Amino acid sequence: PVHTIAPPHGRWGLICSIAMLLYRTLRAFFRSALRVFFRRIEVVDPHLVPLDGPVIFAGNHPNSLLDPVVIITTCGRRVRFAAKDVLFRSRLLRPLLDAMGAVPVRRRSDHGGGPVDNETTFEQLFAVLRAGEAMGIFPEGISHDAAHLTELKTGAARIAFGAAAGLPPESPPLSLVPCGLHYVNRKRFRSSVLVQYGEPLRLDAERVAAWRADEKAAVRALTDELTLRMRALTVNADDWDTVRVLDGVRRLYQPPRIPLEARVELARRFNAVYPTVRDRPDVAALYARVQDWLERLEDVGLTDDELTRPLRAGRALLAMARQLTMLLVWLPLAIVGAPLHLPILLGVSVGGPRIAPRKDVIGTTKFMAGLWGVVALYAATAALAGWWWGWPWTVVALFALPASGYGTLRVLERGRSLRRLTGALARVLRLGAEVEALRAERGALQKDVIDAVGRHIPPEMVPLFPRAEAGDA
């Protein structure tokens, strides 16, 4: 039997305090690192996360080790994740996994497909939850690059019931919190991520009693309910080509300048409803037209955003002048930081996809390689500065290096914007007739998409936008 953890005291209390301080330091460090890696992190409904009592966070798993880091830095609770034991063999990852309180779990697929013993793992996780703390798990079982939520394993439900059954009567009920992670481009540096927390599933006395009466049925029912909750927080489609075309439909339908949360919700609705209407002749014809229009856009090298915002020469030159001015503002810092940071950035960008073992870990590989590269660079430079000029210069270096790195990042982003504006203007001027034809086709498609949504929206689904107009993404 596993008992609840007593409040720490004495030497053990000191160890726990140090561990908590280390955890909070690492969490702040990772939060800062994520803010650099992602241009935007949008968190929806964090207030749904219980502030006390045992909690299990159950999320989809599209981006390997970045997924737990995103949850840890946004949920507001200290979280211990279950991680496959093979990760602990890595000298690079084990110190971080240990510091973050990860619990190793043995999977059959990692050990020849035979039976595995996870009794110790379950005891550790039960102890965490019975102490009123939080843990995280990815019920799909493995990170993947599929365009939909894969079938959930029953581990999350079994852990939840096993821990809930051992809670003292005065303890708050265990909460199973579904999480949805959506990366706009999970492999790309400076992309965006949406984190959504759903309504908790609370394992009250009635649920636990049902589990005691029929364990298998209760676990299956809870897993099915969790599946529905997680599907409501994720975008699901048969394949990535369908996701691409329906994203084009979403752009045609949505109003301008909507937030990321609304964009993802709209994409989720299109992907949920499309399979029920895909065989209707008008829907199939409209899908083919949007697919053809997207291919024509790709052929001429334009994006939908560039098409919806006419690039007149005067306006484009003014925008380019603004970008150039901001580039010059950040340039002094970048002059110092670029020679130090660009080799790391280039190495990560080029080498990340080459050394990543699978497509779904490319983003994690880039993040971890860049993170360790920058840490090593700052440590070595600060040590050299202190050795040559004295320890005050070590402190100066530790403040100056991040500032110069940020300046380099801003210059690169402004430079990218300048290149994009220049290229778009050149293509618009060179392909005047083709661009006007694409704009005309977009207008016709937009009208037909709005009409189709009005005809086929399910009666129970409240329209997200009462009146949809041309939008950008």
N, C-alpha and C positions, 0 to 999 in steps of 0.2 A: 504493500500500500504506500501511496505517496501522500505526505501530510503537507499542510500549508506551511509556507516559509515564515518563521518567526521574525519579528523586527530585528534588524542587525544591531549588534552592540559589541563593545570591546574592540579587539583587534579585527574581528570580522566586519564590524561596522565601519572601521577605518578603511578596510579594503574595498567595501562596497561604495563608500564615498569617493574614493579615488577612481574606482571603475566608472561611477556616474559622471564624474568630472571629465574623464577621458572620453566617455561617450558623447557628452554635450560638446566637447571641443571638436571631436571628429564630425559631429553632425553640423556644427557651424561651418567647419572647413568644407564639407561636402556641399552645403547649401551655397556657399560662395562659388565653389567650382562649377556647380550646375548653372548658376547665373551667368557664368562665362560661356559654358558650353552651349546653353540654350539662350536664344534671343528673348524668348518669352515663356514663362511658366505660369499658367492660369489654373487656379485651384477653385473648385466649385463645391459648395456645401460642406466645408470642413466642420461646421457647427453640428453636423449629424454624428460626429465621432464622440462617443461618451468620454467625459473627462476623467472618470474614475471607474473602477471595477475592471474585471477581466475582459479583454477584447481580442478577437482574432480578425486581422485584416486579410481579406481574400481578394486578390487582384488578378487580372489577366496578365499574360507574360510575353509581350512582344519584343522586349529589348534587353534580355539577359540581365546582367548585374546592375544595369541602370534602373531597372524597375524597383527593386527594394530601396535603392538610394533615394529615388523620387518620393516614395511613400514615407520613408523615415524622415525626410526633411520637410514634409508638408502636412503630416497628420496631427502634429501637436502632442503625440505620446511617445514614450520610449518604446521601441519595438525591437523584438528579437525575432529574426527570421530563421526558418528552417531552410538549410542549404544542403545540396547534395554533397556527400562526404568527399568526393573526388576533388572538389575545389580546394579542400584543406591541404591537399598535397602540394599546391603551388606555393613556393616561397614568397611570391609577390602578393598573393591574395590572403594567405593564412593570417598574417598579422592584422590585416584590416577586418577579416571575418571574426577573429577572436576579440578584437577591440569593440566591435559592434554587437557582440554577444550572440553571434550566429550559432545555431545548433545543427550539427551534422546529421543528415539522414541518409540511410542506405537505400538505393533504388535497385530494383531487380535488373533493369537495363544496364546498369553500371557494373554489375557483378555476375555476368554470365547468364542472366535470366532465371536463376534458381532462387530458392527462398532466402530471405535476408532477415536478420534480427534487428529490429528497431525498438526493442523494449526500453533500452537506455534513453533513446531519443524521446520516446513518448513520455517517460518519467520526467525528463528535463522540461518538456513543454507543459506537461500537467502542472509541474511545480511553479513555472512562470505564471500560468493563468490562475492557479489557486492562491497565488500571492497578490492577485488583483492587478497584475501587469498585462502587457500586450505582446502579442506575437503576430507574425505575418507568414502567409503561405500563398503559393500560387497553385490553385487546385488543378490547373491544366497539366501540371507535372513537369513540364519542360518548356523552356523558351522556344519560340517558333516564329516563322515568317509567313504563316498562313493569313488569308484575308478574313478570317473569322475566328470566333472563340471555339476552341476545340473541346471535346468532351471532357467534363470535369471528373477527376478522380474523387474517391470518397474519403480521402485522408482528412480533409478539413472538417467534414462532418463528424468523423470518428473521434478526432482530437477534441472537437467542441463538446460532444456528448460525454466523453470520458472525463474531461476536466469539470464540466458542469455538474456531473454526478457527485464529485467530491468537494464541492463548495460548501462552506458552512452556511447555516440557515440565514445568518444576518448579512451575508455577502450580497452585493448587487448581482443580478443574473448575468451570465456570460453573454456578450454581444458579438455576433458575427457580422462584420461590416464589409459589404461588397465595395470593390474599388475598380474604377475604369481608367485605364491609361491610354491616351491617344497621342501618338507622335505624328506631327505633320510630315516630317521626313526624318525617320529615326536614325538614318545613317549619316546625316549631314550636320556639320558644325554650324551653330547659330540658327538652328531651326526652332520650332515651338512645340510645347507639350501641354496637353490638357489633363488635369487630374480631377476625377470626380468621385466623391464619396456618397454612397447610397444609404438608404434607411436601414438601420441595423436589424438583423434577425436576432431576437432575444430568446435565449433558451431558458424559459421559465419552468416552474415545477411541472406544469402540464406536459410540456415537451419531453422533459426528462423522464416522467412517468411512462409516456408512450414508448420511449427508448428502452426502458427497463422491461416493458411488456413484449416488445418485438424489436430487437436491436437492428436487424437488417432492414426492415421496412422503414423505421424511423430515419436511419442513415440515408437511405435512398430518397426519401421524401425531402429531407433537408437539403441534400445535394441538388435535387431537381429545383427546389425553390431558390437556392443560391444561383443556379444556372440562369433562371429567369431574371433575377436581379442583376446579374453581371451582364447579361445580354442587353439589358436596358441601358447599360452604361458604356457599351462598346459598339463599334461599327462593324457589321458582319455582312459579308458577301461571299458568293461562290468562288470568285477568283479576283485577282488584282485588276484585270481588264475591266470587269464590271465596276469595281470601285472607281477606276479612272473615268469611265463614261458617266457614271452617276454623279461623280464629283463635278463634271462639266454641267450636268443638269442642275445641280445645286447652285452653281455659279450663275446660271441663267435665271434661276428662280428668285434668289435671295435679294433683299433690299441692300443698299450700299452700306458699307462700313459697319457690319454687324460684328459683335464680339466672337471670339473663338468658340466659346461655349455654344452659342446659337448656330455657328457653322457646323460644329460636330453633331449637334442635335438634329439639324436638318439633314446632314449626310446619313445619320443613323435611321431617320424616318424613310428616306428614299430607299436605302438598302433593305429595310424591313418590308416595305410595301411592294417593291418592284417584283419579287418572286411571285406574288399573288396576281399580278396583272401583266406579266411579261408576255403571255401568249395572246393577248388581245391585239388585233391587227394595228390599231392606231398607236398603241404603245410600242410595238415592235418597229413600226415605221419611224416613229420619232426617235427611238434609241439609235437606229441606223443612221439617221440624219445627224444626230449629235456626234456620233462616233466619226462620221465622215468629216464633219466640221472641225473636230479636234485634230484630226490627221492633217487637214489643210493648214490649220494654224501652225502645227509642228513643222510642216514642210517649208513655210516661209519664215520660221524662226521667231514668231510672235507669241506672246502670252495673251490670255483673255484680258488680263488687267491692262496691258498696253493697248489692246483693241478698244476697250471701253473708255479710255482716257485719251482723246485725240491729241496727238503730239504735234502741235503747231510749232513752227520754228522759234518764234519769240518766246513762247512759254517754256519750251524745252531748254533754250539757252539760259533763261532765268533760273530754272531748276538746276541746271549744270553749274551755274555761277554760285548758287547757294551751297551745293555740295563741295565745290572747290574751296569756298571760303572756310567751311568747317574742316575740310582736310588740312588746310594751312594752319588752323588753330591747333590741331592736334599734332602737327608735324614735328615740333621740337621734341616732344616726348618720344615720338616714334623713331626719330633719328638715333636716339640712344637705345631704344628697346628693340627695334627691328633686327639688328644683327644678332641679338641674343635669342629672340623668340621665333623668328621666321624659320630657322632650320628645324626647330621642333614642330612647328605647324606644318611645314612641308613634308617632313618625315611621317607625321601622323596621317596626313591626308593621303599620301601616296602609299605608305606602308600598311596602314590600317586594314584596307580591304585585302591586301595580300597575305597578311599573317593571321587574319581572323579565321578560325576553323569553320564557321558557318555564317550564312548571310545575316542571321538574327543577332549575331554578336559583333557586327562591324561597329555599331555605335559605341558599345561598351569598350571595344578594343581601342577605338580612337580616344575615348574619354580617359581610360586608365593610362594608356601610353602617354598622352599629353599631360595628364596630371602628374605622373611620376617624373616625366621629363622636366616639367617646370619646377617641381619641388627640388630635384637634383641640381638644376641650374641655379636656383636662388640660394640653396645651401652652399654650393661651391663658390659662387660669386661673393656671397657675404663673408665666407671664411677667408677667401683670398684678400678681400678688402681689409678685414681686420688684421690679417697677418702683415700686410704691407704698411698700412697707415694707422693701425691701432683699433681697439674694439669699438670706439664711437662710430667708425665708418661701417662696421658690421650692422649697426642699428640703422644708419642712413641707407645702406644697401637694401635692407629688408623692407623699408618703406618705399624707396625709389624704384625698385625692380617691378613690383606690381603696378605702380603708376605708369611706368614706361610700357609695360605689357598692355595695359588698358589703352594707352595712347596708340600703340601699334594696331590694336584691334579696331579702334575707331577709324584710323586712317585706311585700313584695309576695307572696312565697310563702306566708307565714303568713296574710295577708289572703285569698288565694285558697282556702286550706284552710278558713278560717272560713266563707267564702261557700258552699263545696261542702258542708260539714257542715250548715250552716243550711238550705240548699236541700234536701238529701237528707232531713233530719229532717222538714221541712215536707211533702215529697211522701209520705213513708212514713206520716205521721199522717193526711194527707188521702186517701190512696189505700190504706187499710188492706186492704180485701178484694182489690183488684187485685194488691197486692204479695204477699199470701199465696198467691194463685193462681199468680203468677209463680214464687215459691219452690217451690211444689209441682211445677210443670212442670219447673223446673230439676232437682229431685231425680230425677224420672222420666227426663229426658233424660240426666242424668249416668249413671245405671245403664245405659241403653240404649247410650250411647257406649262405656262400658267393655266391655260385652258385645260390641259390634260390633268394637272393636279386637282383642279376644281371638279373634274368629272370623276376621278378615281380615288380621291382621298376617302379613307374609311369613315363611316359616320361617327364612330367613337373617337376619332382622332381630331382634336381641336386644331385648326390651322395655326401654325407657328407665327405666321405673318398674315394679318387680315387682307392686306393688299401688297402683292409682291411687285417690285420694280427691278429694273436692271441693277445689278450689284457687282461688287468686286470682292475678291478674296484676299 
